[in-house]
Amino acid sequence: MIDASGPRVLKGHGTENDFVVLPDPDGTVWPESRLDPALVRRLCDRREGLGADGVLRVVPSACVPDAAEVLGDALDECAWFMDHRNADGSHAEMCGNGIRLYLHVLLAEGLLDAQTARAGVLVGTRGGPRRVGLTTQDPAMPGYWVDMGPARPLGRGEARLGGVSYPGTGVSMGNPHLVCLTDAVLEGLDLTTAPAVDPVLFPDGVNVELVNVLSAEEGPAGTTAHVRLRVSERGVGETRSCGTGACAAAWAALDAGGRSAGAVTVDVPGGRLSVEVSPQTTVLTGPAVVVSSGTLTPSWLGWSRG
Ligand SMILES: N[C@@H](CCC[C@H](N)C(=O)O)C(=O)O
């Protein structure tokens, strides 16, 4: 018999940006000393482990040692904290697909009720507090919105890929992005190695989006635009989607046309996201899916039975 006494685990995704989710409702299951970078890498390994682009630890903010530092006065308003790790074990400040899945898991695990989720809850992240809410409870494809805060320009840069330079705009969505608007055929790009960027502009690394702007037009309800992208994520490599990257790309596509607001449809390899940009904030909407739930095997973890 398989030993099922190990810690609970879920596997899920948002537009195919996939995560191992570790519920830690009282902060005792996954202290930092246990969830070290080596274990994160093993969990995310697609052969040795469960396989994922990252890990989300679902934990009360009060149980996270650095939460007070990153949340400041908002600490008391953020009951829950999204403790995010990239597949290489590094921390990231923010994750737009992950935070939708995070709310989905709070609901699925009975840690939050649907009425509260519909109204929206503040979740702590290392990029600051973010409000997340439930839009539709369709069991086939539940939808969530996230108030991601305003995009912040970081200056011009370039990504070098396959001997070609792609000029881009640095954008912070809490985490750093370099958005390169291009007419290149995205399917033709080789993203098996990360694009080279200027380390002086991005000392902590950067997520790089290669973006085709398909349309941008004025209508009775304001500006609408449609973009598609591929992304090479810091700490992961190419992923099927990036929520913060979709927001950065939407902002950059509008900004390139001299616009500061609009509704942008963002097609990613793993599906479709919607982004509402305004000078005040950025709202990301998209699905979240739980694929499976169960337990991690203690012997795989190297935990002896006590
Ligand atoms: N896929 C995420 C972003 C995850 C963090 C990123 N790799 C970083 O290091 O900043 C998203 O959906 O936003």
PDBQT file of the ligand as one rigid body, heavy atoms in Angstrom, charges set to zero:
ROOT
HETATM    1  N1  LIG A 401       3.676  32.922 -14.133  1.00  0.00    +0.000 N 
HETATM    2  C1  LIG A 401       3.497  33.980 -13.239  1.00  0.00    +0.000 C 
HETATM    3  C2  LIG A 401       4.742  34.755 -12.853  1.00  0.00    +0.000 C 
HETATM    4  C3  LIG A 401       5.632  33.908 -11.947  1.00  0.00    +0.000 C 
HETATM    5  C4  LIG A 401       6.840  34.639 -11.426  1.00  0.00    +0.000 C 
HETATM    6  C5  LIG A 401       7.873  34.947 -12.460  1.00  0.00    +0.000 C 
HETATM    7  N2  LIG A 401       8.478  33.783 -13.034  1.00  0.00    +0.000 N 
HETATM    8  C6  LIG A 401       8.958  35.840 -11.822  1.00  0.00    +0.000 C 
HETATM    9  O1  LIG A 401      10.010  35.343 -11.413  1.00  0.00    +0.000 OA
HETATM   10  O2  LIG A 401       8.712  37.053 -11.713  1.00  0.00    +0.000 OA
HETATM   11  C7  LIG A 401       2.311  34.851 -13.573  1.00  0.00    +0.000 C 
HETATM   12  O3  LIG A 401       1.289  34.260 -13.957  1.00  0.00    +0.000 OA
HETATM   13  O4  LIG A 401       2.337  36.059 -13.356  1.00  0.00    +0.000 OA
ENDROOT
TORSDOF 0
